[in-house]
């Protein structure tokens, strides 16, 4: 379920409608042939008058809007939203159409077009980002009902994805096949990254606190090529395990961190 923008965001995003979280979001009419839905087509247009403040706040957390989306790429977990929000005003001022190829993102300028690849079945779509969200923990993009249907994630509700900004000059890369007939037999693998530190002693202190909290996943310290020491929890086998661990972190008063899907995880690449 997509968590929507609440008090104060309407003013910050130029008058978009205030929407409270609603349970039971779901599909509308069945889409008989999702593969036949045309992808969104990138256009060279100025940023929307609405939905692009320097920063905004939702549920007590502040988010910054990127000045430019050039070269942006991200891996994480996608969700989708449907009938509860159909026809409501998006953060860009456009009405939400659950049958259009659109999406919501916390940081990308509105509008931005992105290619979304499902890391489990290798399906790839292009959507127009015209809304803000998702504000649930550990979700990076909220897809419209039609986009989720075409990507093959309606039944699961979530999916591991890679997103990449596309433009009229740099369209989505072609893949062969664009739709895989058989899902990947290996889970992509998930980690929750809690923080990154210059000093390894700071990373060890956080790892010790996590161990003392008796959460179900053991912390590990990964040092990257940039010299930063990243404290991560995992590996986790699936999205359900990610959500359970996120709940544990919340109950023990830790920051939620963010999901890492390593680029060397099993996919169709």
Secondary structure, DSSP 8 states (H G I E B T S, - for coil): ------TTHHHHTTS-------S-----S--TTGGGS-----------SSS--SEEEETTEEEE--S--TT-EEEEEEEEE-GGGTTSB-TTSSB--TTSSEEE-SSS-SSEEEEEEETTT--EEEEEEEE----STT--EEEEHHHHHHHT-TTTS-EEEEEEEE-SSS-----SSSS-SS--SS---EEEEEEEESSHHHHHHHHHHHHHTT-SS-EEEEE-TTS-EEEEEEEESSHHHHHHHHHHHHHTT----EEE--TTSS---
